[in-house]
Amino acid sequence: MKTTSRSLVLLVAVFAFGLPVLAQTPRKPNATSILNNMFRVYSRSTSYQDEGILVTTRDEPTGGTIEKMPFKTFFKRPNLFRFEWTDYGATKLGRTKMIWFDGKQAFTYWEPDYYEKEESLNLAIAGVSGVSDEAVNTVSDLLMPDRTTGSNLKKLLNVSVLGEEIFEGVRCYRIKGKEGNSSLELWIGKTDFLLRKLRKESKYENQLRIHEETRRKILLDRSIGEVVFNYKPPIPLSPLP
């Protein structure tokens, strides 16, 4: 009888102390909630800036290429924006290209002699989407979700959490999803929900294309001087056609 009583006491103790522990075990976040947190952080930020690099790798039966494109992003709410990058396609020293919006007017400048006024920020961004290999779209869509193009990251399908990974010293969620025929992976900061890296892999016939954007020196809600969005190129403005 004593043994039975002791067993019952132990069982009661296990249930009494074990169940609360189980109840307090945090649920693992799913990919959708992580992405929604990321969208919320960007859409509510008062300002944003980063420095990054896009590496594009093409692999095909006849050979392959690797292209690198450094870039910078500046944003101040409600819609002050500047995106600039270095194009090494024309010269080994590289040429600066950029678009910006000063709150009233959008502009495009390609060093050394192309300087145009644009009809809107949306059209300025759309105009350089191809030449910037869509790097201009990634964060601008997150910062300004009301833009007519909308964020492609909000259209990802089959999203899932691959796990956690330390990327350049930051613990990140690693998210996987599908965008059309392309597969995407995102590295999103676990505590701040900022996008540190995007990797897109696409296959076209016999060609494999890998697009990798890495963003560093990310500053959120910091002061940015108005001069950043009022850039004056060293050449006169070209008239609109």
C-alpha positions in Angstrom: 0.0 0.0 0.0 2.9 2.4 0.9 4.5 1.7 -2.5 1.2 2.4 -4.3 0.7 5.7 -2.4 4.2 6.8 -3.2 3.6 6.1 -6.9 0.4 8.1 -6.9 2.2 11.0 -5.2 4.9 10.9 -7.9 2.4 10.8 -10.7 0.5 13.8 -9.2 3.8 15.7 -8.9 4.7 15.0 -12.6 1.3 16.2 -13.8 1.4 19.2 -11.4 4.8 20.5 -12.5 5.1 19.0 -16.0 1.9 20.3 -17.6 2.7 24.0 -16.9 6.1 23.5 -18.5 4.5 22.0 -21.6 1.9 24.7 -21.7 4.6 27.4 -21.7 6.6 25.9 -24.5 6.7 28.5 -27.2 5.3 27.7 -30.6 7.7 27.7 -33.5 6.9 30.6 -35.8 5.8 29.6 -39.3 7.0 31.1 -42.5 3.9 33.2 -43.1 4.1 34.9 -39.7 7.8 35.6 -40.1 7.1 37.2 -43.5 4.2 39.2 -42.2 6.5 40.6 -39.4 9.0 41.6 -42.0 6.4 43.4 -44.1 5.2 45.2 -41.0 8.7 46.4 -40.0 9.4 47.8 -43.4 6.0 49.4 -44.0 6.1 51.2 -40.6 9.7 52.4 -40.7 10.3 56.2 -40.8 13.6 55.8 -42.7 15.8 53.1 -44.2 19.3 52.9 -45.7 21.6 50.1 -46.7 24.7 49.1 -48.7 24.7 45.9 -50.6 25.9 43.9 -53.5 24.1 41.8 -56.1 26.0 38.8 -57.5 24.5 37.2 -60.6 25.8 33.8 -61.7 25.0 32.2 -65.0 25.9 28.7 -65.8 25.3 27.1 -69.2 26.8 24.3 -71.3 29.1 26.7 -73.2 30.4 28.3 -70.0 29.3 30.8 -67.4 29.6 34.3 -66.0 29.7 36.0 -62.7 28.7 39.7 -62.4 28.9 41.9 -59.3 26.9 45.1 -58.8 27.3 47.2 -55.6 24.3 49.3 -54.6 22.9 51.7 -52.0 19.4 52.4 -50.9 18.0 55.5 -49.1 14.4 56.1 -48.0 12.6 58.6 -45.9 8.8 58.5 -45.4 6.5 59.3 -46.9 8.2 58.7 -50.3 11.7 60.3 -50.5 13.8 57.6 -52.2 17.2 57.1 -53.8 18.7 54.0 -55.3 22.2 54.0 -56.8 24.4 51.3 -58.2 27.7 50.8 -60.0 27.7 49.3 -63.5 30.9 47.6 -64.5 29.5 46.5 -67.8 30.9 49.4 -69.8 34.2 50.1 -68.0 36.4 48.3 -65.5 36.2 51.4 -63.2 32.5 51.3 -63.2 29.9 54.0 -63.8 27.4 55.3 -61.3 23.7 55.0 -62.0 20.8 56.2 -59.9 17.2 57.2 -59.5 15.8 59.5 -56.8 12.6 61.2 -55.8 12.8 64.5 -53.9 9.1 64.6 -52.8 8.0 66.4 -55.9 9.9 65.0 -58.9 11.7 61.8 -59.9 15.0 61.7 -61.8 17.3 59.3 -63.5 21.0 59.8 -63.8 23.5 57.5 -65.6 27.1 58.7 -65.4 28.5 60.5 -67.4 25.9 62.2 -69.5 22.4 60.8 -69.1 20.1 63.0 -66.8 16.4 62.9 -67.2 13.3 64.0 -65.4 10.7 61.2 -64.8 7.0 61.4 -64.7 6.7 59.6 -61.3 8.7 57.5 -58.8 6.9 54.4 -60.0 8.0 54.9 -63.6 11.5 55.7 -62.5 11.8 52.5 -60.6 10.2 50.5 -63.4 12.6 52.1 -65.9 15.6 50.7 -64.1 14.2 47.4 -62.9 15.9 45.6 -65.8 19.3 47.3 -65.8 19.5 46.9 -62.0 18.5 43.3 -62.3 15.5 44.0 -60.1 17.6 44.9 -57.1 15.8 48.3 -57.0 12.5 46.5 -56.4 13.2 44.3 -53.5 13.3 46.8 -50.7 11.4 49.6 -52.4 8.4 47.3 -52.6 8.7 46.5 -48.9 9.0 50.2 -47.9 6.3 51.4 -50.1 3.7 48.5 -50.3 1.1 50.8 -51.9 3.1 51.1 -55.1 1.2 49.8 -58.0 3.7 47.0 -58.7 3.2 45.5 -55.3 5.8 43.3 -53.6 6.7 40.0 -55.3 7.7 38.7 -51.8 4.0 38.9 -50.9 3.2 36.6 -53.8 5.5 33.8 -52.7 4.0 30.3 -52.8 4.8 27.2 -50.8 6.7 29.1 -48.1 8.4 27.2 -45.4 11.0 27.7 -42.7 14.3 25.8 -43.5 15.7 26.6 -40.1 17.8 29.2 -38.4 21.3 30.3 -39.5 23.8 32.9 -38.5 24.5 35.1 -41.5 27.3 37.6 -41.1 27.0 37.6 -37.4 23.2 37.9 -37.3 20.9 35.0 -36.3 18.3 34.7 -39.1 15.3 32.7 -40.1 15.9 31.0 -43.4 12.7 31.0 -45.5 12.1 29.2 -48.8 9.3 29.8 -51.3 8.4 29.8 -55.0 8.0 32.7 -57.4 6.7 31.4 -60.7 9.3 28.9 -61.9 12.0 30.3 -59.6 12.9 29.2 -56.1 13.7 31.8 -53.5 15.5 31.8 -50.2 15.4 34.6 -47.7 17.6 35.3 -44.7 15.5 37.4 -42.2 16.9 38.7 -38.9 15.3 36.8 -36.0 15.0 39.8 -33.7 14.6 42.7 -36.1 12.9 41.0 -39.1 15.2 42.8 -41.6 16.0 41.1 -44.9 19.8 40.4 -44.9 20.0 38.2 -48.0 17.9 37.0 -51.0 18.8 34.2 -53.2 16.8 33.4 -56.4 17.5 30.4 -58.6 16.0 30.2 -62.0 16.3 27.7 -64.9 15.8 28.7 -68.5 16.2 25.8 -70.9 19.9 24.9 -70.4 20.9 27.9 -68.4 21.0 28.1 -64.6 20.8 31.7 -63.2 21.5 32.5 -59.5 20.6 36.0 -58.2 22.0 36.8 -54.8 21.4 40.2 -53.0 23.2 40.8 -49.8 22.4 43.9 -47.7 24.7 45.3 -45.1 25.0 48.4 -42.9 21.2 48.5 -42.6 20.0 51.5 -40.6 16.3 51.8 -39.7 14.6 55.0 -38.3 17.8 57.1 -38.5 18.1 60.7 -39.6 18.9 61.1 -43.4 19.8 64.6 -44.7 17.6 66.1 -47.3 20.6 66.6 -49.6 20.6 62.8 -50.2 17.3 63.2 -52.1 18.2 66.4 -53.8 21.2 65.2 -55.8 22.6 67.5 -58.5 24.5 65.7 -61.3 27.4 67.6 -62.8 25.5 67.9 -66.2 22.4 69.9 -67.2 19.0 68.3 -67.2 18.0 66.8 -70.5 14.6 67.9 -71.9 11.8 65.4 -71.9 11.1 64.1 -75.4 
